[in-house]
Amino acid sequence: MLELFIAVLASLFSVVNPMGAVPVFLALTPSHTKAERNKTAFHTSLYFALILLTFFFAGTLILSFFGISINAMRIAGGLVILSSGYTLLSGNFTESRINKKVRNEALEKDDISFAPMAMPMLSGPGSISLLIGLYAENPLLEHRTVIAIVIVFLALIVYLILKSAPYLYKLLGEAGLKAMTRIMGFIVMAIGVQYVIGGVVQLVTAMV
């Protein structure tokens, strides 16, 4: 169980990349007080957990409704994760998740916790497809419970990172955060490749 917890946490943390959200969070809350930032960080982490838990438990039902096989989802999800990893590696993480128009709209909003922070900044297609795949790969209730706990635990990590965003930015700086993002990008690309290969192998095996 502990191995599953660590493996899922490492994979999901890499795909979500909460450290990459630090500059965006600060840029979208320039006039917020410390208390307001903490409140926004809490709401963001709460929405983040609810979104991922919803897709984790209902993802296979959504696939069934649209007639999409789990192997097709693995391949498509792997390609999305691979693309996300390449974006992280090239240093264009923020631009790929939130464009200038969305950022300008967010600056005019009173609450940015759901959009654009929780979605699409943190819970995007990559993390959602990863969780749907994990749900299918782990049919046992105890395994799915562990993964659900990982999602809640990661939401807590997101909250602590966003709450500490000003200090992390001062400590690491723009260069440090980008360096960490590039490292995450390499790991995410490897996860994407693994998902594509796994999907193709399962698809070929099912056809033989």
N, C-alpha and C positions, 0 to 999 in steps of 0.2 A: 504493500500500500504506500509506503514511504517513497519507494522508487517511482511509482506512478505519480505521486504528488509532485516530486521534484522534477520529473521529466515534463509533465504537463505545464508546471509553473515556468520552467525555463523556456519552453517553446512559446507559450502564450505571452510571456513577458517580452520576448524578443520581437514577436509580431506586433504587439500593441505599442511597444517602445514608449513608455510614459515619460522617459527622460527627454525625448524629442518634443514632447508637448510643453515643456517648461518655457521656452522662449515665446511660444504662441500664447500661453496662459498669461504671461506677463504683458505681452503686447496688447491683449484684449481687455486687460484690467488696469490701465494706466492710472486712473483716478480713484481706484478702490482703496478703502482703508484695509488694515490688516484683518479686521473682523469680517469685512465684506468678502475679501479674498478667501478666507477660511470657509465661509458659508458657501461660496461658489465651488470651492474645492470639494466640500462634502457632498453637495448636490450632484456635482459631476461624477464623483465616484459611485454614488447611489444609482444614478441613471445608467452608468456604465455596467454595474453589476446586473441590473434588471434587464438591460438589453441583451447582454451575453447569456444570461440564464434563460431568457425567453427563447432565443435562437437555439441554445443547446438542447432544451427539452422539446421544442416544437419544430426543430429544423427538419427532421426526417418526415414529419407530417406535411411540411411545406413541399418537400421534394416529391412525395407521393401525390400530392394534389396536382402538381405540374407534370407528373409522369417522368421525373428525372431519376435516373438510377444513381445509387451511391457511388459507383465507379466513375460515372461521368462527372459527378460532383467533386470527387477526389482529384480528377485530372484538371477540371476547371479551377478548383480551389488552389491546387498546386501552382497553376500558372499565375493566378492572382497573387499568391504569396511570393512566388518567384519575382514577379514584376515589382511587388512592394519592396522586396529585399534589394533589388537593383536600384530602386529609387533611394532607399536608405544609403546604399553604398555610394551613390553618386552625390549625396548631400542635398537632394531636392525633396526631402521628406515633407516639410511644411507645405510647399507649393503643391505637392501631389494630393494632399488631404484637404487643404483650405486655400482656395484661390483668392485673388485680391478683392473680388466682388463680395464673396462670402465674409471676408475679414472686415470690409467696410460696413456691411450690414450688421455684423456682430458688435462693432463698436457703438452702434446706435441702439442696441438692445439693452434692456435692464438686466436680463438673465441670459448668460451664455452657457450655462451648465449643461443643458440638454443638447442644444445645437449652437455652435459647432463643436464644443469640447467633447461631450460624451460620444456623439456621433456627428460627423465621421472621423474626428481627430483620433479618438482612442479605439472605439469599436467599429472597425471598418470591415470590408468584405473579407480581408485576409483572416482576421480573428474569428469571424462568424463561420467561414468555411472550415477552418481548422477545428472548431468546436463541433460542427455537424459531423465531420469525419470521426472525431474522437467518440462521439455518442454511438455511432455505428460500430466502431471497433471495440467498444467496451459494453457488451450487453448485460453484464452483471450489475445488479443494483448497487452493490458496495463500491464498485469502480466508478459508476456514474456519480455516486454521492461524493467520492473523493474529488472528482473533477469539478463538481459544483462548489465544493469547499475551496478549491483552488481559485475559482472565479471570484468568490467573496474575499479571499485573502489578497488576491491581486487588486481588487477594488480598494482595499485598505492601503495597499502600497501606493496606488495611484493618489489616494487622498493625502498620504504623508508626503509624497513627492511634490504635489501641487501646493500643499500647505507650506512646504519649505522652498518653494520655487525661487524667491528672491535670494535666499542664502546659497542655494545650489548654483544659481546663475553667477553670483559673485565668486563662489569657490572655483567653479569649473570654467566659467566664461564661455563665449560663443564657440571658441576653438575646441575646448574640452568636450562640450556637448556634441559637437559635430563629429569628433573623433569617436565618441561612444556610439553615436548613431551609425557610423560606418562599420564598426565592429558588429553591431546588431544586424546590420544589413547582410553581412557575410553569412551569419548564422541563419537568418531568415531565408536567404537564397537556398541554403542547404536543405532547410525544411521543405521548401517549395519543390525542389528537385526530388526529394524523397517521396513526397505525396504524388507527384506526377508518375514516377516509376511504379509506386505501389498501385496506383489506379490502373495503369496500363497492364501491369502483370495480372491483376485481379480480373480485368476485362478479358484479356486473352485466355486466361484459365477458364473463365465462365463460358467462353465461346467454344473451347476445345471439347 
